[in-house]
Amino acid sequence: MYAEERLKICNSCEFNLMGDCALCGCVIAAKVQKLEESCPLTPPKWSSGTTLSQAQVINNSVCAPCTKR
C-alpha cells in the first residue's frame, strides 16, 4: 500500500521531527495517507498518486489535513 511505503521513507528522513515534517510542517502520518500529497523535497522522495517506483517530480503540494505548504 502506498501509505506504508511513504511512511517508511518519512520515518528515515532527516526532516522528520518527531512525526512532523520540518519542511512543510505537516503531520507525516496524515500526509502519507492522502494520495494527492507529495514529499516537499525537490526532487521528492515520494510523489502524489504514485509509489516510490513510479515517482515523478511534483512541486508545491498542500497538505490537505492542515493546508500548509
Secondary structure as GFF3:
##gff-version 3
##sequence-region A 1 69
A	DSSP	alpha_helix	2	11	.	.	.	ID=ss1
A	DSSP	beta_strand	16	17	.	.	.	ID=ss2
A	DSSP	beta_strand	20	21	.	.	.	ID=ss3
A	DSSP	alpha_helix	28	31	.	.	.	ID=ss4
A	DSSP	three_ten_helix	52	54	.	.	.	ID=ss5
###
